[in-house]
Protein backbone atom coordinates (compact mmCIF):
# COMPACT_ATOMS: atom_id res chain seq x y z
CA UNK A 1 0.00 0.00 0.00
CA UNK A 2 1.52 3.37 -1.00
CA UNK A 3 2.52 5.68 1.83
CA UNK A 4 0.25 8.65 2.42
CA UNK A 5 1.88 11.98 1.44
CA UNK A 6 2.86 14.12 4.40
CA UNK A 7 3.82 17.29 2.51
CA UNK A 8 2.08 19.45 -0.06
CA UNK A 9 3.35 22.25 -2.28
CA UNK A 10 0.59 24.44 -3.70
CA UNK A 11 1.40 26.94 -6.45
CA UNK A 12 -0.69 30.06 -6.96
CA UNK A 13 -1.82 28.76 -10.38
CA UNK A 14 -3.40 25.74 -8.68
CA UNK A 15 -0.65 23.22 -9.48
CA UNK A 16 -0.14 20.75 -6.62
CA UNK A 17 2.91 18.64 -5.74
CA UNK A 18 2.66 15.97 -3.04
CA UNK A 19 5.60 14.37 -1.24
CA UNK A 20 7.13 13.40 2.09
CA UNK A 21 7.58 16.11 4.69
CA UNK A 22 10.56 16.39 7.01
CA UNK A 23 11.86 18.99 9.41
CA UNK A 24 9.29 21.24 11.07
CA UNK A 25 5.53 20.89 10.66
CA UNK A 26 3.31 23.75 9.56
CA UNK A 27 2.83 26.00 6.53
CA UNK A 28 5.28 28.40 4.85
CA UNK A 29 4.15 30.93 2.24
CA UNK A 30 6.85 32.38 0.00
CA UNK A 31 8.28 32.79 -3.49
CA UNK A 32 9.72 29.60 -5.02
CA UNK A 33 13.17 29.56 -6.62
CA UNK A 34 15.60 26.82 -7.69
CA UNK A 35 19.28 26.49 -6.86
CA UNK A 36 21.69 24.48 -9.05
CA UNK A 37 24.59 24.18 -6.57
CA UNK A 38 25.91 20.65 -5.98
CA UNK A 39 27.00 21.39 -2.42
CA UNK A 40 26.45 23.91 0.35
CA UNK A 41 22.77 23.42 1.16
CA UNK A 42 23.35 24.50 4.77
CA UNK A 43 25.01 27.73 3.69
CA UNK A 44 22.17 28.33 1.23
CA UNK A 45 19.45 27.78 3.82
CA UNK A 46 21.20 30.19 6.25
CA UNK A 47 21.93 32.87 3.63
CA UNK A 48 19.81 35.91 4.59
CA UNK A 49 19.34 36.69 0.90
CA UNK A 50 16.82 33.80 0.77
CA UNK A 51 14.35 35.50 3.13
CA UNK A 52 10.84 35.09 1.75
CA UNK A 53 11.79 32.15 -0.48
CA UNK A 54 11.43 28.38 -0.61
CA UNK A 55 14.40 26.75 -2.35
CA UNK A 56 14.12 23.86 -4.82
CA UNK A 57 17.46 22.04 -5.06
CA UNK A 58 18.13 20.62 -8.51
CA UNK A 59 20.96 18.42 -7.19
CA UNK A 60 19.33 15.28 -5.74
CA UNK A 61 21.77 14.34 -2.95
CA UNK A 62 20.73 16.92 -0.36
CA UNK A 63 21.56 16.02 3.23
CA UNK A 64 24.36 13.57 2.52
CA UNK A 65 27.03 15.64 4.33
CA UNK A 66 24.86 16.50 7.33
CA UNK A 67 25.17 19.85 9.07
CA UNK A 68 27.60 21.51 11.49
CA UNK A 69 27.73 24.85 13.32
CA UNK A 70 30.74 26.11 11.34
CA UNK A 71 28.83 26.22 8.04
CA UNK A 72 25.99 28.51 9.16
CA UNK A 73 26.07 31.85 7.31
CA UNK A 74 23.85 33.36 10.00
CA UNK A 75 22.47 32.12 13.31
CA UNK A 76 19.38 30.33 11.97
CA UNK A 77 17.99 29.27 8.58
CA UNK A 78 16.41 32.20 6.76
CA UNK A 79 14.94 30.45 3.72
CA UNK A 80 11.32 29.48 4.42
CA UNK A 81 11.78 25.85 3.36
CA UNK A 82 13.39 23.39 0.94
CA UNK A 83 12.21 21.04 -1.82
CA UNK A 84 14.35 18.02 -2.77
CA UNK A 85 14.09 15.05 -5.10
CA UNK A 86 15.25 12.29 -2.77
CA UNK A 87 14.68 12.10 0.96
CA UNK A 88 17.79 13.15 2.93
CA UNK A 89 20.03 10.24 3.88
CA UNK A 90 22.06 9.74 7.03
CA UNK A 91 25.10 12.05 6.89
CA UNK A 92 28.45 10.70 5.72
CA UNK A 93 31.03 13.39 6.45
CA UNK A 94 33.62 13.77 9.20
CA UNK A 95 32.53 17.36 9.93
CA UNK A 96 28.86 16.51 10.50
CA UNK A 97 27.48 17.08 14.00
CA UNK A 98 23.81 16.51 13.13
CA UNK A 99 21.54 15.41 10.28
CA UNK A 100 19.57 17.75 8.01
CA UNK A 101 16.11 16.61 9.10
CA UNK A 102 16.78 17.15 12.81
CA UNK A 103 18.45 20.50 12.10
CA UNK A 104 15.46 21.77 10.11
CA UNK A 105 13.02 20.58 12.76
CA UNK A 106 14.95 22.31 15.55
CA UNK A 107 15.14 25.53 13.53
CA UNK A 108 11.47 25.62 12.49
CA UNK A 109 11.97 25.09 8.75
CA UNK A 110 9.96 22.78 6.48
CA UNK A 111 11.46 20.25 4.06
CA UNK A 112 9.73 18.23 1.35
CA UNK A 113 11.16 15.22 -0.48
CA UNK A 114 9.97 12.88 -3.21
CA UNK A 115 9.33 15.69 -5.70
CA UNK A 116 9.99 15.70 -9.43
CA UNK A 117 12.38 18.65 -9.15
CA UNK A 118 13.05 18.65 -12.91
CA UNK A 119 9.39 19.30 -13.60
CA UNK A 120 9.22 21.91 -10.85
CA UNK A 121 12.34 23.68 -12.12
CA UNK A 122 10.93 23.79 -15.67
CA UNK A 123 7.76 25.35 -14.31
CA UNK A 124 9.77 28.04 -12.52
CA UNK A 125 11.80 28.80 -15.66
CA UNK A 126 8.74 28.97 -17.88
CA UNK A 127 6.35 30.98 -15.72
CA UNK A 128 8.73 32.87 -13.46
CA UNK A 129 9.26 32.39 -9.74
CA UNK A 130 5.78 31.41 -8.48
CA UNK A 131 4.17 32.17 -5.15
CA UNK A 132 3.64 28.99 -3.14
CA UNK A 133 2.39 27.52 0.09
CA UNK A 134 4.48 24.63 1.47
CA UNK A 135 2.80 22.47 4.11
CA UNK A 136 4.05 19.58 6.24
CA UNK A 137 1.56 17.55 8.27
CA UNK A 138 2.76 14.17 9.65
CA UNK A 139 -0.87 12.93 9.44
CA UNK A 140 -1.15 13.95 5.80
CA UNK A 141 -4.25 16.13 6.17
CA UNK A 142 -4.28 19.10 3.77
CA UNK A 143 -6.85 21.71 2.79
CA UNK A 144 -5.74 22.13 -0.81
CA UNK A 145 -8.05 25.04 -1.58
CA UNK A 146 -6.86 26.92 1.49
CA UNK A 147 -3.19 26.36 0.56
CA UNK A 148 -3.75 27.63 -2.98
CA UNK A 149 -5.52 30.67 -1.53
CA UNK A 150 -2.56 31.34 0.77
CA UNK A 151 -0.19 31.16 -2.20
CA UNK A 152 -2.35 33.57 -4.20
CA UNK A 153 -2.53 35.98 -1.27
CA UNK A 154 1.26 36.23 -0.93
CA UNK A 155 2.27 39.81 -1.72
CA UNK A 156 5.51 38.84 -3.48
CA UNK A 157 8.99 40.33 -3.21
CA UNK A 158 8.47 43.36 -5.48
CA UNK A 159 8.27 46.42 -3.26
CA UNK A 160 9.24 44.43 -0.16
CA UNK A 161 12.02 45.65 2.15
CA UNK A 162 13.31 42.46 3.78
CA UNK A 163 16.75 43.76 4.72
CA UNK A 164 15.28 45.40 7.79
CA UNK A 165 14.06 41.99 8.96
CA UNK A 166 17.39 40.17 8.67
CA UNK A 167 19.92 42.89 9.57
CA UNK A 168 21.73 42.96 12.89
CA UNK A 169 20.00 44.68 15.81
CA UNK A 170 23.10 46.64 16.80
CA UNK A 171 26.65 47.23 15.64
CA UNK A 172 29.46 44.76 16.37
CA UNK A 173 33.10 44.06 15.54
CA UNK A 174 34.27 41.14 13.38
CA UNK A 175 37.81 39.71 13.25
CA UNK A 176 37.32 36.02 12.34
CA UNK A 177 39.12 34.97 9.14
CA UNK A 178 38.32 32.26 6.60
CA UNK A 179 38.40 28.55 7.40
CA UNK A 180 41.65 26.78 6.55
CA UNK A 181 42.99 23.29 7.12
CA UNK A 182 43.91 22.13 9.70
CA UNK A 183 43.07 24.84 12.23
CA UNK A 184 39.65 26.00 11.05
CA UNK A 185 38.78 29.68 11.42
CA UNK A 186 41.52 32.13 12.32
CA UNK A 187 41.67 35.61 13.85
CA UNK A 188 42.81 38.86 12.25
CA UNK A 189 45.25 40.26 14.82
CA UNK A 190 47.10 42.83 12.69
CA UNK A 191 44.52 44.66 10.55
CA UNK A 192 45.65 47.38 8.14
CA UNK A 193 42.28 48.92 7.31
CA UNK A 194 39.20 49.98 9.25
CA UNK A 195 36.10 48.98 7.30
CA UNK A 196 32.43 49.63 7.96
CA UNK A 197 30.20 46.85 6.61
CA UNK A 198 26.55 47.83 6.28
CA UNK A 199 24.50 44.72 6.99
CA UNK A 200 21.54 44.29 4.64
CA UNK A 201 21.68 40.54 5.31
CA UNK A 202 25.41 39.86 5.37
CA UNK A 203 26.84 36.35 5.14
CA UNK A 204 29.52 35.47 7.66
CA UNK A 205 31.97 34.34 4.99
CA UNK A 206 31.91 37.81 3.43
CA UNK A 207 32.97 39.27 6.77
CA UNK A 208 35.64 36.57 7.09
CA UNK A 209 36.91 37.40 3.60
CA UNK A 210 37.23 41.07 4.55
CA UNK A 211 39.09 40.17 7.74
CA UNK A 212 41.37 37.83 5.77
CA UNK A 213 42.66 40.70 3.59
CA UNK A 214 43.56 42.82 6.60
CA UNK A 215 40.31 44.56 7.54
CA UNK A 216 39.16 45.49 11.03
CA UNK A 217 35.41 45.19 10.36
CA UNK A 218 32.67 47.08 12.18
CA UNK A 219 29.21 45.91 11.15
CA UNK A 220 26.36 48.44 11.21
CA UNK A 221 22.62 47.78 10.78
CA UNK A 222 20.91 48.38 7.44
CA UNK A 223 19.31 51.54 8.83
CA UNK A 224 22.63 53.15 9.74
CA UNK A 225 22.84 56.83 8.78
CA UNK A 226 25.71 58.53 6.99
CA UNK A 227 26.62 60.10 10.31
CA UNK A 228 26.77 56.62 11.91
CA UNK A 229 29.19 55.47 9.22
CA UNK A 230 31.35 58.59 9.32
CA UNK A 231 31.58 58.35 13.12
CA UNK A 232 33.64 55.18 12.63
CA UNK A 233 36.14 57.09 10.45
CA UNK A 234 36.45 54.12 8.05
CA UNK A 235 39.10 53.58 5.41
CA UNK A 236 36.46 51.86 3.29
CA UNK A 237 32.76 51.01 3.24
CA UNK A 238 31.35 47.61 2.32
CA UNK A 239 27.72 47.12 1.18
CA UNK A 240 26.48 43.60 1.88
CA UNK A 241 24.17 41.16 0.18
CA UNK A 242 20.58 40.85 1.32
CA UNK A 243 16.99 39.90 0.38
CA UNK A 244 14.00 41.70 -1.09
CA UNK A 245 13.50 44.51 -3.57
CA UNK A 246 16.51 46.86 -3.82
CA UNK A 247 14.18 49.74 -4.68
CA UNK A 248 12.32 49.27 -1.39
CA UNK A 249 15.44 49.01 0.79
CA UNK A 250 17.02 51.74 -1.30
CA UNK A 251 14.49 54.29 -0.08
CA UNK A 252 16.55 54.71 3.08
CA UNK A 253 19.85 53.08 2.02
CA UNK A 254 20.58 54.82 -1.29
CA UNK A 255 20.96 58.35 0.16
CA UNK A 256 23.47 56.97 2.68
CA UNK A 257 25.39 55.13 -0.06
CA UNK A 258 25.42 58.25 -2.23
CA UNK A 259 26.94 60.24 0.62
CA UNK A 260 29.60 57.53 1.15
CA UNK A 261 30.54 57.68 -2.54
CA UNK A 262 30.77 61.48 -2.38
CA UNK A 263 33.03 61.24 0.68
CA UNK A 264 35.80 59.70 -1.42
CA UNK A 265 36.34 56.49 0.58
CA UNK A 266 36.59 53.20 -1.34
CA UNK A 267 33.19 51.48 -1.60
CA UNK A 268 32.67 47.79 -2.44
CA UNK A 269 29.25 46.14 -2.82
CA UNK A 270 27.96 42.60 -3.32
CA UNK A 271 24.51 41.44 -4.51
CA UNK A 272 21.91 43.76 -2.93
CA UNK A 273 24.76 46.12 -2.11
CA UNK A 274 25.68 46.10 -5.81
CA UNK A 275 22.12 46.88 -6.86
CA UNK A 276 21.75 49.76 -4.42
CA UNK A 277 25.16 51.20 -5.31
CA UNK A 278 24.02 51.20 -8.95
CA UNK A 279 20.87 53.05 -7.89
CA UNK A 280 22.95 55.56 -5.92
CA UNK A 281 24.94 56.21 -9.11
CA UNK A 282 21.78 56.77 -11.16
CA UNK A 283 20.84 53.33 -12.54
CA UNK A 284 17.65 51.29 -12.11
CA UNK A 285 16.89 47.71 -11.06
CA UNK A 286 14.33 45.24 -12.40
CA UNK A 287 12.77 41.95 -11.25
CA UNK A 288 14.07 38.90 -13.11
CA UNK A 289 11.91 36.07 -14.41
CA UNK A 290 13.40 33.39 -12.18
CA UNK A 291 16.68 34.92 -11.02
CA UNK A 292 20.12 33.39 -10.70
CA UNK A 293 20.70 30.89 -7.89
CA UNK A 294 23.63 28.50 -7.99
CA UNK A 295 27.39 28.01 -7.76
CA UNK A 296 28.13 27.51 -11.46
CA UNK A 297 27.32 30.80 -13.20
CA UNK A 298 29.84 31.96 -15.85
CA UNK A 299 30.64 35.69 -15.84
CA UNK A 300 32.89 37.52 -18.32
CA UNK A 301 35.20 40.23 -16.97
CA UNK A 302 35.14 43.12 -19.42
CA UNK A 303 38.69 44.40 -18.91
CA UNK A 304 40.39 41.26 -20.23
CA UNK A 305 37.68 38.81 -21.29
CA UNK A 306 38.47 36.38 -18.48
CA UNK A 307 35.58 34.09 -17.53
CA UNK A 308 34.92 33.51 -13.84
CA UNK A 309 32.70 30.71 -12.55
CA UNK A 310 30.69 32.34 -9.78
CA UNK A 311 28.17 31.78 -7.03
CA UNK A 312 24.93 33.73 -7.44
CA UNK A 313 21.72 34.33 -5.55
CA UNK A 314 19.49 37.14 -6.75
CA UNK A 315 16.01 37.72 -8.15
CA UNK A 316 16.55 41.37 -9.11
CA UNK A 317 19.20 42.80 -11.41
CA UNK A 318 20.69 46.12 -12.43
CA UNK A 319 19.30 47.31 -15.78
CA UNK A 320 22.49 47.74 -17.81
CA UNK A 321 20.67 50.06 -20.22
CA UNK A 322 20.13 52.51 -17.36
CA UNK A 323 23.80 52.85 -16.35
CA UNK A 324 24.71 56.54 -16.59
CA UNK A 325 27.80 58.01 -18.20
CA UNK A 326 30.84 57.47 -16.02
CA UNK A 327 29.67 54.11 -14.68
CA UNK A 328 31.42 51.20 -16.40
CA UNK A 329 29.95 47.71 -16.75
CA UNK A 330 32.75 45.46 -15.52
CA UNK A 331 31.16 41.98 -15.58
CA UNK A 332 28.41 40.33 -17.66
CA UNK A 333 26.56 37.04 -17.23
CA UNK A 334 27.28 34.57 -20.02
CA UNK A 335 23.93 32.87 -19.35
CA UNK A 336 21.70 35.80 -20.26
CA UNK A 337 23.85 38.91 -20.72
CA UNK A 338 22.59 40.55 -17.53
CA UNK A 339 24.76 42.98 -15.61
CA UNK A 340 27.09 41.44 -13.02
CA UNK A 341 29.41 44.29 -12.05
CA UNK A 342 30.02 48.03 -12.21
CA UNK A 343 32.75 50.55 -11.41
CA UNK A 344 32.66 54.32 -11.10
CA UNK A 345 35.20 55.66 -13.58
CA UNK A 346 38.34 56.99 -11.97
CA UNK A 347 37.11 56.26 -8.44
CA UNK A 348 37.63 53.35 -5.98
CA UNK A 349 33.92 52.50 -6.10
CA UNK A 350 32.85 49.11 -7.49
CA UNK A 351 30.47 46.22 -6.96
CA UNK A 352 29.46 42.82 -8.30
CA UNK A 353 26.17 40.96 -8.51
CA UNK A 354 27.65 37.59 -7.62
CA UNK A 355 29.29 36.25 -4.44
CA UNK A 356 33.12 36.29 -4.48
CA UNK A 357 33.19 34.87 -0.95
CA UNK A 358 31.66 31.65 -2.36
CA UNK A 359 30.38 29.56 0.58
CA UNK A 360 29.20 27.61 -1.29
CA UNK A 361 30.87 28.03 -4.63
CA UNK A 362 34.12 28.51 -6.55
CA UNK A 363 36.86 30.92 -5.54
CA UNK A 364 37.52 32.47 -8.97
CA UNK A 365 36.44 35.92 -7.77
CA UNK A 366 38.14 36.10 -4.36
CA UNK A 367 40.58 38.62 -5.85
CA UNK A 368 37.91 41.31 -5.47
CA UNK A 369 38.55 41.49 -1.73
CA UNK A 370 42.23 42.05 -2.49
CA UNK A 371 41.28 44.84 -4.92
CA UNK A 372 39.19 46.49 -2.20
CA UNK A 373 42.16 46.30 0.19
CA UNK A 374 44.46 47.67 -2.54
CA UNK A 375 42.11 50.62 -3.09
CA UNK A 376 42.35 51.46 0.61
CA UNK A 377 46.17 51.08 0.48
CA UNK A 378 46.32 53.47 -2.49
CA UNK A 379 44.18 56.07 -0.77
CA UNK A 380 46.56 56.18 2.17
CA UNK A 381 49.62 56.31 -0.07
C-alpha positions in Angstrom: 0.0 0.0 0.0 1.5 3.4 -1.0 2.5 5.7 1.8 0.2 8.7 2.4 1.9 12.0 1.4 2.9 14.1 4.4 3.8 17.3 2.5 2.1 19.5 -0.1 3.4 22.3 -2.3 0.6 24.4 -3.7 1.4 26.9 -6.5 -0.7 30.1 -7.0 -1.8 28.8 -10.4 -3.4 25.7 -8.7 -0.7 23.2 -9.5 -0.1 20.7 -6.6 2.9 18.6 -5.7 2.7 16.0 -3.0 5.6 14.4 -1.2 7.1 13.4 2.1 7.6 16.1 4.7 10.6 16.4 7.0 11.9 19.0 9.4 9.3 21.2 11.1 5.5 20.9 10.7 3.3 23.8 9.6 2.8 26.0 6.5 5.3 28.4 4.9 4.1 30.9 2.2 6.8 32.4 0.0 8.3 32.8 -3.5 9.7 29.6 -5.0 13.2 29.6 -6.6 15.6 26.8 -7.7 19.3 26.5 -6.9 21.7 24.5 -9.0 24.6 24.2 -6.6 25.9 20.7 -6.0 27.0 21.4 -2.4 26.5 23.9 0.4 22.8 23.4 1.2 23.3 24.5 4.8 25.0 27.7 3.7 22.2 28.3 1.2 19.4 27.8 3.8 21.2 30.2 6.2 21.9 32.9 3.6 19.8 35.9 4.6 19.3 36.7 0.9 16.8 33.8 0.8 14.3 35.5 3.1 10.8 35.1 1.8 11.8 32.2 -0.5 11.4 28.4 -0.6 14.4 26.7 -2.4 14.1 23.9 -4.8 17.5 22.0 -5.1 18.1 20.6 -8.5 21.0 18.4 -7.2 19.3 15.3 -5.7 21.8 14.3 -3.0 20.7 16.9 -0.4 21.6 16.0 3.2 24.4 13.6 2.5 27.0 15.6 4.3 24.9 16.5 7.3 25.2 19.9 9.1 27.6 21.5 11.5 27.7 24.9 13.3 30.7 26.1 11.3 28.8 26.2 8.0 26.0 28.5 9.2 26.1 31.8 7.3 23.9 33.4 10.0 22.5 32.1 13.3 19.4 30.3 12.0 18.0 29.3 8.6 16.4 32.2 6.8 14.9 30.4 3.7 11.3 29.5 4.4 11.8 25.9 3.4 13.4 23.4 0.9 12.2 21.0 -1.8 14.4 18.0 -2.8 14.1 15.0 -5.1 15.2 12.3 -2.8 14.7 12.1 1.0 17.8 13.1 2.9 20.0 10.2 3.9 22.1 9.7 7.0 25.1 12.1 6.9 28.5 10.7 5.7 31.0 13.4 6.5 33.6 13.8 9.2 32.5 17.4 9.9 28.9 16.5 10.5 27.5 17.1 14.0 23.8 16.5 13.1 21.5 15.4 10.3 19.6 17.7 8.0 16.1 16.6 9.1 16.8 17.2 12.8 18.4 20.5 12.1 15.5 21.8 10.1 13.0 20.6 12.8 14.9 22.3 15.6 15.1 25.5 13.5 11.5 25.6 12.5 12.0 25.1 8.8 10.0 22.8 6.5 11.5 20.2 4.1 9.7 18.2 1.4 11.2 15.2 -0.5 10.0 12.9 -3.2 9.3 15.7 -5.7 10.0 15.7 -9.4 12.4 18.6 -9.1 13.1 18.6 -12.9 9.4 19.3 -13.6 9.2 21.9 -10.8 12.3 23.7 -12.1 10.9 23.8 -15.7 7.8 25.3 -14.3 9.8 28.0 -12.5 11.8 28.8 -15.7 8.7 29.0 -17.9 6.3 31.0 -15.7 8.7 32.9 -13.5 9.3 32.4 -9.7 5.8 31.4 -8.5 4.2 32.2 -5.1 3.6 29.0 -3.1 2.4 27.5 0.1 4.5 24.6 1.5 2.8 22.5 4.1 4.1 19.6 6.2 1.6 17.5 8.3 2.8 14.2 9.7 -0.9 12.9 9.4 -1.2 14.0 5.8 -4.2 16.1 6.2 -4.3 19.1 3.8 -6.8 21.7 2.8 -5.7 22.1 -0.8 -8.1 25.0 -1.6 -6.9 26.9 1.5 -3.2 26.4 0.6 -3.8 27.6 -3.0 -5.5 30.7 -1.5 -2.6 31.3 0.8 -0.2 31.2 -2.2 -2.4 33.6 -4.2 -2.5 36.0 -1.3 1.3 36.2 -0.9 2.3 39.8 -1.7 5.5 38.8 -3.5 9.0 40.3 -3.2 8.5 43.4 -5.5 8.3 46.4 -3.3 9.2 44.4 -0.2 12.0 45.7 2.1 13.3 42.5 3.8 16.7 43.8 4.7 15.3 45.4 7.8 14.1 42.0 9.0 17.4 40.2 8.7 19.9 42.9 9.6 21.7 43.0 12.9 20.0 44.7 15.8 23.1 46.6 16.8 26.6 47.2 15.6 29.5 44.8 16.4 33.1 44.1 15.5 34.3 41.1 13.4 37.8 39.7 13.2 37.3 36.0 12.3 39.1 35.0 9.1 38.3 32.3 6.6 38.4 28.6 7.4 41.6 26.8 6.6 43.0 23.3 7.1 43.9 22.1 9.7 43.1 24.8 12.2 39.7 26.0 11.0 38.8 29.7 11.4 41.5 32.1 12.3 41.7 35.6 13.9 42.8 38.9 12.2 45.2 40.3 14.8 47.1 42.8 12.7 44.5 44.7 10.5 45.7 47.4 8.1 42.3 48.9 7.3 39.2 50.0 9.3 36.1 49.0 7.3 32.4 49.6 8.0 30.2 46.8 6.6 26.5 47.8 6.3 24.5 44.7 7.0 21.5 44.3 4.6 21.7 40.5 5.3 25.4 39.9 5.4 26.8 36.3 5.1 29.5 35.5 7.7 32.0 34.3 5.0 31.9 37.8 3.4 33.0 39.3 6.8 35.6 36.6 7.1 36.9 37.4 3.6 37.2 41.1 4.5 39.1 40.2 7.7 41.4 37.8 5.8 42.7 40.7 3.6 43.6 42.8 6.6 40.3 44.6 7.5 39.2 45.5 11.0 35.4 45.2 10.4 32.7 47.1 12.2 29.2 45.9 11.1 26.4 48.4 11.2 22.6 47.8 10.8 20.9 48.4 7.4 19.3 51.5 8.8 22.6 53.2 9.7 22.8 56.8 8.8 25.7 58.5 7.0 26.6 60.1 10.3 26.8 56.6 11.9 29.2 55.5 9.2 31.4 58.6 9.3 31.6 58.4 13.1 33.6 55.2 12.6 36.1 57.1 10.5 36.5 54.1 8.1 39.1 53.6 5.4 36.5 51.9 3.3 32.8 51.0 3.2 31.4 47.6 2.3 27.7 47.1 1.2 26.5 43.6 1.9 24.2 41.2 0.2 20.6 40.8 1.3 17.0 39.9 0.4 14.0 41.7 -1.1 13.5 44.5 -3.6 16.5 46.9 -3.8 14.2 49.7 -4.7 12.3 49.3 -1.4 15.4 49.0 0.8 17.0 51.7 -1.3 14.5 54.3 -0.1 16.6 54.7 3.1 19.8 53.1 2.0 20.6 54.8 -1.3 21.0 58.4 0.2 23.5 57.0 2.7 25.4 55.1 -0.1 25.4 58.3 -2.2 26.9 60.2 0.6 29.6 57.5 1.2 30.5 57.7 -2.5 30.8 61.5 -2.4 33.0 61.2 0.7 35.8 59.7 -1.4 36.3 56.5 0.6 36.6 53.2 -1.3 33.2 51.5 -1.6 32.7 47.8 -2.4 29.3 46.1 -2.8 28.0 42.6 -3.3 24.5 41.4 -4.5 21.9 43.8 -2.9 24.8 46.1 -2.1 25.7 46.1 -5.8 22.1 46.9 -6.9 21.7 49.8 -4.4 25.2 51.2 -5.3 24.0 51.2 -8.9 20.9 53.0 -7.9 22.9 55.6 -5.9 24.9 56.2 -9.1 21.8 56.8 -11.2 20.8 53.3 -12.5 17.7 51.3 -12.1 16.9 47.7 -11.1 14.3 45.2 -12.4 12.8 42.0 -11.3 14.1 38.9 -13.1 11.9 36.1 -14.4 13.4 33.4 -12.2 16.7 34.9 -11.0 20.1 33.4 -10.7 20.7 30.9 -7.9 23.6 28.5 -8.0 27.4 28.0 -7.8 28.1 27.5 -11.5 27.3 30.8 -13.2 29.8 32.0 -15.8 30.6 35.7 -15.8 32.9 37.5 -18.3 35.2 40.2 -17.0 35.1 43.1 -19.4 38.7 44.4 -18.9 40.4 41.3 -20.2 37.7 38.8 -21.3 38.5 36.4 -18.5 35.6 34.1 -17.5 34.9 33.5 -13.8 32.7 30.7 -12.5 30.7 32.3 -9.8 28.2 31.8 -7.0 24.9 33.7 -7.4 21.7 34.3 -5.5 19.5 37.1 -6.7 16.0 37.7 -8.2 16.5 41.4 -9.1 19.2 42.8 -11.4 20.7 46.1 -12.4 19.3 47.3 -15.8 22.5 47.7 -17.8 20.7 50.1 -20.2 20.1 52.5 -17.4 23.8 52.8 -16.3 24.7 56.5 -16.6 27.8 58.0 -18.2 30.8 57.5 -16.0 29.7 54.1 -14.7 31.4 51.2 -16.4 29.9 47.7 -16.8 32.7 45.5 -15.5 31.2 42.0 -15.6 28.4 40.3 -17.7 26.6 37.0 -17.2 27.3 34.6 -20.0 23.9 32.9 -19.3 21.7 35.8 -20.3 23.9 38.9 -20.7 22.6 40.6 -17.5 24.8 43.0 -15.6 27.1 41.4 -13.0 29.4 44.3 -12.1 30.0 48.0 -12.2 32.8 50.5 -11.4 32.7 54.3 -11.1 35.2 55.7 -13.6 38.3 57.0 -12.0 37.1 56.3 -8.4 37.6 53.3 -6.0 33.9 52.5 -6.1 32.9 49.1 -7.5 30.5 46.2 -7.0 29.5 42.8 -8.3 26.2 41.0 -8.5 27.7 37.6 -7.6 29.3 36.2 -4.4 33.1 36.3 -4.5 33.2 34.9 -0.9 31.7 31.7 -2.4 30.4 29.6 0.6 29.2 27.6 -1.3 30.9 28.0 -4.6 34.1 28.5 -6.6 36.9 30.9 -5.5 37.5 32.5 -9.0 36.4 35.9 -7.8 38.1 36.1 -4.4 40.6 38.6 -5.9 37.9 41.3 -5.5 38.5 41.5 -1.7 42.2 42.1 -2.5 41.3 44.8 -4.9 39.2 46.5 -2.2 42.2 46.3 0.2 44.5 47.7 -2.5 42.1 50.6 -3.1 42.4 51.5 0.6 46.2 51.1 0.5 46.3 53.5 -2.5 44.2 56.1 -0.8 46.6 56.2 2.2 49.6 56.3 -0.1 
